[in-house]
Amino acid sequence: MAEEKGRRRHFSPEFKMEAIRRAGERQADGVPLTQIAREMGVTDHLLRSWRRQAEARNGAPAADVFPGQGRLPSEEDEVRRLKRELARAQQEIAFLKSAAAYFARESRAGGPAMQGIRP
């Protein structure tokens, strides 16, 4: 028991989905969740957490319900990528606006930006 104490166990998304499914079936038969979790070798808290995650992403594939190890579900990853792309586009627009305003000022004043250009 002491050997397992410091080691973190990893469970595959498929195992988690199967554990949730079996727990649901066994609970329907009146078996307490703590007993089900003990039989599966996990804590009841962990089993409840998996169930909440699966309910929050109902209908998603197991890999998206439990992406694991810092990875995001594919939808959230896409949203993050699009937000980065939008921020970059907004920066480019702001730069182009300021450049256009600078050249517009210089062309009216006949300043250094317009030197050497003949009308």
C-alpha positions in Angstrom: 0.0 0.0 0.0 2.8 2.4 0.8 4.4 1.7 -2.6 1.2 2.9 -4.4 0.8 6.0 -2.2 3.2 8.3 -4.1 2.5 7.0 -7.6 -0.2 8.6 -9.7 -2.2 6.2 -11.8 -3.4 7.1 -15.3 -6.6 5.6 -16.7 -7.5 5.6 -20.4 -10.6 7.5 -21.7 -12.1 4.1 -22.7 -11.6 2.8 -19.1 -13.3 5.8 -17.7 -16.3 5.6 -20.0 -16.7 1.9 -19.3 -16.4 2.5 -15.5 -19.1 5.2 -15.8 -21.4 2.9 -17.8 -20.9 -0.1 -15.4 -21.4 2.2 -12.3 -24.7 3.4 -13.8 -25.9 -0.1 -14.3 -24.9 -1.3 -10.9 -26.4 1.8 -9.2 -29.7 1.0 -10.9 -29.5 -2.4 -9.2 -29.1 -0.6 -5.8 -25.4 -1.1 -5.3 -23.8 1.9 -3.5 -21.2 3.9 -5.5 -18.5 3.5 -2.9 -18.8 -0.3 -3.2 -18.7 -0.1 -7.0 -15.6 2.2 -7.0 -13.8 -0.1 -4.5 -14.5 -3.1 -6.8 -13.0 -1.1 -9.7 -10.0 -0.1 -7.8 -10.8 3.7 -7.8 -12.2 6.1 -5.3 -15.9 7.1 -5.3 -14.8 10.7 -5.6 -12.9 9.9 -8.8 -15.8 8.0 -10.3 -18.2 10.9 -9.5 -15.7 13.3 -11.1 -15.6 11.2 -14.3 -19.4 11.1 -14.4 -19.6 14.9 -14.1 -17.1 15.3 -16.9 -19.0 12.9 -19.2 -22.3 14.6 -18.5 -20.9 18.0 -19.2 -19.7 16.8 -22.7 -22.6 14.5 -23.4 -22.4 12.7 -26.7 -18.7 13.6 -27.3 -16.2 10.8 -28.1 -14.2 9.4 -25.2 -11.0 11.2 -26.3 -12.8 14.6 -26.1 -14.6 13.8 -22.8 -11.3 12.9 -21.2 -8.5 14.5 -23.2 -6.0 14.1 -20.3 -2.5 15.4 -19.5 -3.0 19.1 -20.3 -4.7 18.5 -23.7 -7.9 20.2 -24.5 -11.0 18.7 -26.1 -10.9 19.4 -29.8 -13.6 22.0 -29.7 -11.9 24.0 -27.0 -8.6 23.7 -28.8 -10.2 25.1 -31.9 -11.7 28.0 -30.0 -8.3 28.8 -28.5 -6.7 28.7 -31.9 -9.3 31.0 -33.4 -9.0 33.5 -30.6 -5.2 33.7 -31.2 -5.8 34.2 -34.9 -8.4 36.9 -34.2 -6.0 38.8 -31.8 -3.3 38.7 -34.5 -5.6 40.0 -37.2 -6.8 42.8 -34.9 -3.1 43.8 -34.2 -2.5 43.9 -38.0 -5.5 46.0 -38.6 -4.5 48.5 -35.9 -1.0 48.7 -37.4 -2.3 49.3 -40.9 -4.7 52.0 -39.6 -1.9 53.8 -37.9 0.3 53.5 -41.0 -2.5 54.8 -43.3 -3.1 57.8 -40.9 0.7 58.6 -40.9 1.0 58.6 -44.7 -2.3 60.6 -45.0 -0.9 63.2 -42.7 2.5 63.3 -44.5 0.8 63.6 -48.0 -1.3 66.6 -46.9 1.7 68.3 -45.3 4.1 67.4 -48.1 6.5 66.1 -45.4 9.4 63.7 -45.6 7.3 60.7 -46.6 6.4 62.5 -49.9 9.9 63.8 -50.8 11.1 62.6 -54.1 7.6 61.8 -55.3 6.3 64.0 -58.2 2.6 64.5 -58.7 
